[in-house]
């Protein structure tokens, strides 16, 4: 059982939260202003739909890399994530998907839950690759279906203007795969058409897409004018705070992702991003030519960054938990409600992580002392195996 200021979809409660068999069964308490006390903040676990790496491991390495990533990101409050691949020769993507699928089946312990795969490439515009390697090509339905047979691809990023992609978007939507538009030179009109064909959102809004001009609104204009969902990287390096605030006024369910690399949770130095060599320094990750190449962002820092630019804690949390979960169609994560998974981030009043629970299991503890301060069992309550 946990005690503290609980962020529920209906607002804050000061009380207790308990679970059985990994799901919340008790959530009791009175309405409260969490700033009025120093009790712990119990937040829904963060849901990150764009994660390339962490802890020195890169998704494209295969092997146990995805497990290392998941064990790294859970320390920062991410309780569910999508393992995100890179543009690469299709044979390399196939091997990475096989290894990721094995780890999804094995469910690494003391780690973020692996929800599936975000396939970012190779169906991108070669003229807007950013840090992606030069293996982009238009998607062919047979090739995409073969990749889908290897691992649960839940989200796919593509450039909507490429030949055959309108049909591909429609097929993927029918198969239950979310489609985001990104790494694109598409026009405003092509972005609007992509949404009409069934695309669901936009990948790392503002980055690697045609920008907004008052006579050429571009892909950014299509997102700001028409999107219900889009992901954004709130590391305050990829996107200026003013642009984030603009997007927040336009896109109802804008949600944050890390786009993190192997360098996340690691010291400055050299790392891999797919086949690229990248350098972590000054809080960012870059190619040799200075191009931003993913990030070192973690979701707890994303939360603090959103607060820094003016969001309140409720709104910032929703954009890192409930909204990405809703986008993926996962209705039992990303929120603290009876019946939902007991994925909980316990933070102190300074919004530093004390502990993280995934399905009711303790996955990370900052220290034994902080655990004693943030957990309690009500007197006389029956003990259960969590």
Residue pairs with C-beta under 8 A, 6 or more apart in sequence:
1 16
1 17
1 18
1 26
1 375
1 376
1 377
1 378
1 381
2 16
2 17
2 18
2 40
2 42
2 344
2 346
2 357
2 374
2 375
2 376
3 15
3 16
3 17
3 39
3 40
3 374
3 375
3 376
4 14
4 39
4 40
4 41
4 42
4 346
4 374
5 12
5 13
5 14
5 32
5 34
5 37
5 39
5 40
5 41
5 42
6 12
6 13
6 14
6 15
6 17
6 27
6 29
6 42
6 336
7 34
7 41
7 42
7 43
7 44
7 313
7 314
7 317
7 336
8 27
8 335
8 336
8 337
9 322
9 335
9 336
9 337
11 31
11 314
12 31
12 32
12 33
12 34
12 314
13 27
13 28
13 29
13 30
13 31
13 32
14 29
14 30
14 32
14 34
14 37
14 39
15 27
15 28
15 29
15 30
16 26
16 27
16 28
16 29
16 376
16 378
17 24
17 26
17 27
17 42
17 336
17 342
17 344
18 24
18 25
18 26
18 27
18 381
18 384
19 25
19 26
19 342
19 360
19 386
20 360
20 384
20 386
21 360
22 341
22 342
22 359
22 360
22 361
23 332
23 339
23 340
23 341
23 342
23 359
23 360
24 336
24 337
24 338
24 339
24 340
24 341
24 342
25 338
26 338
27 336
27 337
27 338
34 41
34 313
38 348
38 349
39 349
40 346
40 347
40 348
40 349
40 354
40 373
40 374
41 313
41 346
41 347
41 348
41 349
41 351
42 336
42 344
42 345
42 346
43 77
43 317
43 321
43 336
43 344
43 345
43 346
43 347
44 317
44 321
44 322
44 333
44 334
44 335
44 336
44 343
44 344
44 345
45 77
45 78
45 79
45 80
45 321
45 333
45 334
45 341
45 343
45 344
45 345
45 356
45 357
45 358
46 76
46 77
46 78
46 79
46 80
46 299
46 300
46 302
46 303
46 320
46 321
46 345
47 78
47 79
47 80
47 81
47 115
47 320
47 321
47 324
47 325
47 328
47 330
47 333
47 334
48 73
48 78
48 80
48 81
48 82
48 112
48 257
48 258
48 260
48 299
48 320
48 324
49 81
49 82
49 118
49 155
49 231
49 255
49 257
49 324
49 327
49 328
50 82
50 84
50 118
50 120
50 203
50 204
50 231
50 257
50 258
50 259
51 59
51 69
51 73
51 78
51 81
51 82
51 83
51 84
51 118
51 257
51 258
51 259
51 260
52 58
52 59
52 60
52 84
52 85
52 86
52 120
52 259
52 260
52 261
52 262
52 273
52 274
52 294
53 59
53 65
53 69
53 260
53 261
53 262
53 263
53 264
53 271
53 272
53 273
53 294
54 68
54 69
54 72
54 73
54 260
54 261
54 262
54 264
54 265
54 266
55 68
55 69
55 71
55 72
55 262
55 264
55 265
55 266
56 68
56 262
56 263
56 266
56 271
57 64
57 65
57 66
57 68
57 69
57 72
57 262
58 65
58 261
58 262
58 271
58 272
58 273
58 274
59 65
59 66
59 69
59 83
59 84
59 85
59 86
59 96
59 100
60 85
60 86
60 88
60 92
60 93
60 96
60 272
60 274
60 275
61 96
61 272
62 95
62 96
62 98
62 99
62 100
63 99
64 99
64 103
65 99
66 83
66 99
66 100
66 103
66 104
66 108
66 114
67 103
67 106
67 108
67 111
69 81
69 83
69 112
70 81
70 103
70 108
70 111
70 112
70 113
70 114
71 108
71 110
71 111
71 112
72 264
72 265
73 81
73 112
73 258
73 260
73 264
73 265
73 298
73 299
74 110
74 111
74 112
74 356
74 358
74 363
74 364
75 265
75 353
75 356
75 364
76 265
76 298
76 299
76 300
76 301
76 353
77 298
77 299
77 300
77 303
77 345
77 347
77 353
77 356
78 112
78 258
78 298
78 299
79 112
79 113
79 333
79 343
79 344
79 345
79 356
79 357
79 358
79 363
80 112
80 113
80 115
80 325
80 330
80 333
80 334
80 343
81 112
81 113
81 114
81 115
82 115
82 116
82 117
82 118
82 154
82 155
82 328
83 100
83 114
83 116
83 117
83 118
84 117
84 118
84 119
84 120
84 259
85 93
85 96
85 97
85 100
85 117
85 118
85 119
85 120
85 121
86 120
86 121
86 132
86 133
86 273
86 274
86 275
87 120
87 121
87 122
87 124
87 129
87 132
87 133
87 134
87 135
87 136
87 274
88 96
88 121
88 122
88 133
88 135
88 274
88 275
89 135
90 122
90 143
90 147
93 119
93 122
93 147
94 146
94 147
94 150
97 117
97 147
97 150
97 151
97 153
98 150
98 151
100 114
100 117
100 151
101 150
101 151
101 152
103 114
104 114
104 116
104 151
104 152
107 113
107 114
108 114
109 361
109 363
110 361
110 362
110 363
110 364
111 358
111 363
112 358
112 363
113 333
113 343
113 358
113 359
115 154
115 328
115 330
116 151
116 152
116 153
116 154
116 155
117 151
117 152
117 153
117 154
117 155
118 153
118 154
118 155
118 156
118 157
119 147
119 153
119 155
119 156
119 157
120 132
120 156
120 157
120 182
120 183
120 203
121 132
121 135
121 136
121 157
121 183
122 135
122 136
122 137
123 136
123 137
123 138
123 139
123 144
123 156
123 157
123 158
123 159
123 162
123 165
123 168
124 132
124 136
124 157
124 158
124 159
124 182
124 183
124 184
125 136
125 159
125 161
125 162
125 183
125 184
125 185
125 186
126 134
126 136
127 185
128 159
128 183
128 184
128 185
128 208
128 209
128 210
129 136
129 183
129 208
130 183
130 207
130 208
130 291
130 292
130 293
131 273
131 276
131 278
131 287
131 291
131 292
131 293
131 294
132 183
132 274
133 274
133 275
133 276
136 183
138 162
138 163
138 164
138 165
139 158
139 162
139 164
139 165
139 168
140 164
141 164
141 167
141 168
141 171
144 156
144 168
144 171
144 172
147 153
148 175
148 177
153 177
154 177
154 178
154 328
155 177
155 178
155 179
155 180
155 328
156 172
156 177
156 178
156 179
156 180
157 179
157 180
157 181
157 182
157 183
157 203
158 165
158 168
158 169
158 179
158 180
158 181
158 182
159 165
159 181
159 182
159 183
159 184
159 185
159 186
160 166
160 169
160 181
160 184
160 186
160 190
160 191
160 193
160 194
160 197
160 199
161 184
161 185
161 186
161 187
161 190
165 194
166 193
166 194
166 197
169 179
169 194
169 197
169 198
169 199
170 197
170 198
172 178
172 179
172 198
173 179
173 197
173 198
173 199
173 200
176 329
178 200
178 201
178 327
178 328
178 329
179 194
179 198
179 199
179 200
179 201
180 199
180 200
180 201
180 202
180 203
180 230
180 231
181 191
181 194
181 199
181 201
181 202
181 203
181 209
181 219
182 202
182 203
182 204
182 208
182 209
183 203
183 208
183 209
184 190
184 191
184 208
184 209
184 210
184 219
185 209
185 210
186 194
186 209
186 210
186 218
186 219
187 210
187 216
187 218
187 219
188 216
188 217
188 218
188 219
188 221
188 222
188 225
189 222
190 219
190 222
191 202
191 218
191 219
191 221
191 222
191 223
191 226
192 222
192 225
192 226
194 222
195 222
195 226
195 227
200 229
200 327
201 227
201 228
201 229
201 230
201 231
201 327
202 209
202 219
202 223
202 227
202 230
202 231
203 231
204 231
204 232
204 233
204 238
204 257
204 259
205 220
205 223
205 230
205 231
205 232
205 239
205 247
205 251
205 254
206 220
206 232
206 238
206 239
206 243
206 247
207 233
207 238
207 239
207 292
209 218
209 219
209 220
210 216
210 218
210 219
210 220
211 218
211 220
212 218
212 220
212 221
212 224
217 225
223 230
223 247
223 250
223 251
224 246
224 247
224 250
224 251
225 250
227 250
227 251
228 251
228 252
228 253
229 251
229 253
229 254
229 255
229 323
229 327
230 247
230 251
230 254
230 255
231 254
231 255
231 256
231 257
231 324
232 239
232 244
232 247
232 254
232 255
232 256
232 257
233 239
233 256
233 257
233 258
233 259
233 295
233 297
234 244
234 256
234 297
234 302
234 305
234 306
234 309
235 258
235 283
235 284
235 295
235 296
235 297
235 301
235 302
235 305
236 305
236 308
236 309
237 283
237 284
237 292
237 295
238 259
238 292
238 295
241 308
241 309
244 309
245 309
245 310
247 254
248 254
248 311
253 323
253 326
253 327
254 319
254 323
255 319
255 320
255 323
255 324
255 327
256 299
256 302
256 306
256 319
256 320
256 324
257 324
258 264
258 295
258 297
258 298
258 299
258 302
259 294
259 295
259 297
260 294
260 295
260 296
260 297
260 298
261 271
261 273
261 278
261 280
261 285
261 293
261 294
261 295
261 296
262 271
262 272
262 273
263 269
263 271
263 278
263 280
263 285
263 294
263 296
264 295
264 296
264 297
264 298
265 296
265 298
266 280
266 296
267 280
268 279
268 280
268 281
269 279
269 280
270 277
270 278
270 279
270 280
271 277
271 278
271 279
271 280
271 285
272 278
273 285
273 293
273 294
276 287
276 293
277 287
277 288
278 285
278 286
278 287
278 293
278 294
279 285
279 286
279 288
280 296
283 296
284 292
284 295
284 296
285 292
285 293
285 294
285 295
285 296
286 292
286 293
287 293
299 320
300 345
300 347
300 351
300 352
300 353
302 320
303 316
303 317
303 320
303 351
304 351
306 315
306 316
306 319
306 320
307 313
307 316
307 351
311 319
313 351
321 333
321 334
321 335
322 334
322 335
323 334
324 334
325 331
325 333
325 334
325 335
326 334
332 339
332 340
332 341
333 340
333 341
333 343
334 343
336 344
341 359
341 360
342 357
342 359
342 360
342 386
343 357
343 358
343 359
344 356
344 357
345 353
345 356
346 353
346 354
346 355
346 356
346 357
346 374
346 375
347 353
347 354
348 354
348 370
348 374
352 366
353 364
353 366
354 365
354 366
354 367
354 370
354 371
354 373
354 374
355 362
355 364
355 365
355 366
355 370
355 371
355 374
355 375
356 362
356 363
356 364
357 363
360 386
361 386
362 386
365 371
377 383
